[in-house]
């Protein structure tokens, strides 16, 4: 007997074949969930906020655990620091309904997503320009990346 969820899993497995695509899909999902968390905070709906933040925390935790610290040690340490920074900001956002902390995590996620998207394009042979943005000066700034992003999962 085939489990009920197998059909959906099989369709998703066919639709997403490469690690780069999976990574970008996870970051897209995290971005969508951060928007839901923002709505939960703004609407004073702790259930929506908590569930959305929980999903993002799960994604970031898995991405951090999936890093290969033997290959590209500096890059993986930087990525891990960014994941931990976002986890810290999300915890603060969740506990204190802090939109600023949520925005800090969103900014880093956008930069990571853009960097990984560019790396995936480069990996596939499309060498379009890399997005150039900077973080605004605020109290909670993420650790700085010292190398270009590449697919590290």
Secondary structure as the mmCIF struct_conf table of DSSP 4:
data_model
#
loop_
_struct_conf.conf_type_id
_struct_conf.id
_struct_conf.beg_label_comp_id
_struct_conf.beg_label_asym_id
_struct_conf.beg_label_seq_id
_struct_conf.end_label_comp_id
_struct_conf.end_label_asym_id
_struct_conf.end_label_seq_id
TURN_TY1_P TURN_TY1_P1 UNK A 4 UNK A 5
HELX_RH_AL_P HELX_RH_AL_P1 UNK A 6 UNK A 15
BEND BEND1 UNK A 18 UNK A 18
HELX_RH_AL_P HELX_RH_AL_P2 UNK A 19 UNK A 42
TURN_TY1_P TURN_TY1_P2 UNK A 43 UNK A 44
HELX_RH_AL_P HELX_RH_AL_P3 UNK A 46 UNK A 66
TURN_TY1_P TURN_TY1_P3 UNK A 69 UNK A 70
BEND BEND2 UNK A 71 UNK A 72
HELX_RH_AL_P HELX_RH_AL_P4 UNK A 73 UNK A 96
TURN_TY1_P TURN_TY1_P4 UNK A 97 UNK A 97
HELX_RH_AL_P HELX_RH_AL_P5 UNK A 99 UNK A 124
TURN_TY1_P TURN_TY1_P5 UNK A 125 UNK A 125
HELX_LH_PP_P HELX_LH_PP_P1 UNK A 128 UNK A 131
BEND BEND3 UNK A 139 UNK A 140
HELX_LH_PP_P HELX_LH_PP_P2 UNK A 142 UNK A 145
BEND BEND4 UNK A 147 UNK A 147
#
